[in-house]
C-alpha cells in the first residue's frame, strides 16, 4: 500500500532544490542512475522542466547519471486533462515521421548526450524507447525504422561518440504486447529484428509488467 500523502509533502520537481534533495537521497541509498520519461508531440518537447530546470539545475547533479526514455505513446483523455476530454479522445499521437524525428534527434544529442553525466554503456549514450509499435508505425515499416535509427546513430557519431545504445521496452502500453506492430514481422524472428535495427538491449517498463 502506498501512502496517501508523500513523506516529503507535495514538491515541485522542476525546483533545483527538490532535485538536489532527490539526488542526495538516491545516491545515499546506492542508486546512481535516473531514467527520465521524455516526450515529443507535434514537433516540440513536452514536460521537460523537471529534467531541464530541476535535475540539470541541481548543484549536485554531477553525482547522478541519467538517461532518457522516449515515452512515444499517444496521450488520451484518461491520461491528460480527463475532466475536459472523453477518456478515449486522442489528444496527441505518439507516432512520428522523418519531419519530426530529425529535429528531435538534434535536440537530444545537443542538449543531453553531450553532458558528462549522461549514462553510457561502452561509451555509447543509452536511449530507451517505450513503444516499439508506435516507433515502427510512425515510419511505416521495419526498413524505414532501420534507416531512422541509422540516422540517429550517425548523428551521435558526428558528436564524437562511438555510436548509440538503443534500448527498447519489451511491453507496449500498460501491458499490451508492443514489441511488434501487427503484421509487420513478416515471419522474422525477434533476434533477426533486433539485429536488423541495431537494438542493443531490452527491458521492461516496471516490475508490475515483468511477469506478463
C-alpha positions, -999 to +999 in steps of 0.1 A: +000+000+000+013+034-010+010+063+014-018+088+005+005+117+013+042+118+003+066+118+033+083+149+018+050+165+012+040+177-023+070+191-041+078+207-075+103+185-093+112+215-115+128+231-085+166+225-084+164+224-046+140+195-047+160+177-074+192+181-052+173+165-023+162+136-045+198+131-058+212+131-023+186+106-011+191+083-041+229+083-040+229+077-002+210+045-009+231+032-038+210+045-067+233+061-093+212+065-125+178+082-130+157+075-161+136+104-173+104+100-193+109+123-222+081+134-245+078+148-280+045+159-296+036+179-326+072+188-333+082+200-299+092+187-265+067+183-236+072+181-198+109+188-198+110+211-169+117+185-142+148+175-162+160+208-176+153+231-146+152+206-118+177+178-122+202+196-145+198+228-124+207+210-092+241+219-078+249+182-071+236+167-104+271+155-113+267+128-086+239+112-106+239+098-141+207+099-161+193+089-195+161+094-215+133+070-221+113+084-251+076+080-240+064+078-276+028+068-268-005+085-275-019+109-250-056+104-244-083+120-222-077+094-194-040+104-191-043+141-195-070+167-185-095+140-180-122+165-170-121+182-203-118+153-228-136+120-230-113+091-220-109+077-255-101+111-271-066+111-286-051+145-278-016+138-291-003+109-312+030+092-302+039+082-338+064+105-355+079+105-390+110+120-405+099+156-403+096+154-365+123+129-359+152+149-373+148+180-350+140+157-321+173+138-326+193+170-328+178+183-296+185+151-278+221+148-289+230+185-284+211+191-251+216+158-233+241+133-248+269+158-246+266+162-209+293+144-189+268+126-166+246+112-194+246+075-189+266+055-214+274+018-220+308+013-236+309+050-244+276+049-262+247+071-249+218+050-239+184+059-254+153+039-244+121+038-265+088+030-248+066+019-276+083+000-304+050-004-321+045+033-324+081+038-335+077+014-364+042+026-373+054+062-374+080+054-401+058+030-419+077-003-415+108-020-403+131-010-431+122+027-427+127+024-390+162+009-396+171+039-417+158+063-390+178+046-362+209+045-385+205+083-390+203+087-352+235+066-348+252+088-375+243+120-357+256+106-324+289+096-341+293+130-355+290+144-320+321+123-311+306+091-296+313+056-308+276+051-315+242+050-298+229+023-275+192+018-284+171+001-257+135-009-262+108-017-237+095-052-244+060-045-235+038-018-250+014+004-233+001-008-200+006-045-206-005-048-242+022-065-263+040-038-281+073-051-295+060-057-330+033-039-349+006-062-362+016-079-395+049-062-395+072-091-385+068-109-419+080-142-404+112-127-389+123-140-356+128-115-327+166-118-328+166-110-365+146-078-360+168-068-331+199-073-352+185-056-382+176-024-363+208-024-342+190-026-309+215-032-280+192-041-251+156-047-240+140-041-206+106-039-191+088-007-180+082-016-144+081-046-121+043-050-125+048-059-161+078-081-156+058-113-154+033-105-182 
